[in-house]
Amino acid sequence: MQPPNGRTLVNFDTNFYTETAPLDRTIRLFGQQVDLRIWPSSYEWHFGDGASTATESAGSPYPDLEITHNYTAKGQVGPAVDTTYSAEFRVNGGAWRPVPGTVTIPGDAVALEVVEATPVLVGYS
């Protein structure tokens, strides 16, 4: 999340993203070569204040603000993202076939402190 260091401001767009990558594997199963393609297909973002949103995007770091959340109150929150994976397979180099269904892996909450900024008048000499 951005800004970093586990702190953000009330009424400030906090940027969220996750780094996920597709997984390609070849295994032997019952003497057959099985190729697997597994990829993240959707994300459920839980912002820790009761709000959530679903996306097909993993988000991205600043300056590309794809997935943001604006906290309206100060306090401790624990945002997390659940990642849903889809897959397909082929046997012995044959045609690719979809794996029925998906698998969702819940993400661990990350500690985030939402603070209020206090304006300070500074004099210049």
Secondary structure, 3 states (H helix, E strand, C coil): CECCCCEEECCCEEECECCCCCEEEEEEECCEEEEEEEEEEEEEEECCCCCEEEECCCECCCCCCCCEEECCCCEEECCEEEEEEEEEEEECCCCCEECCCCEEECCCCCCEEEECCCCCCCCCC
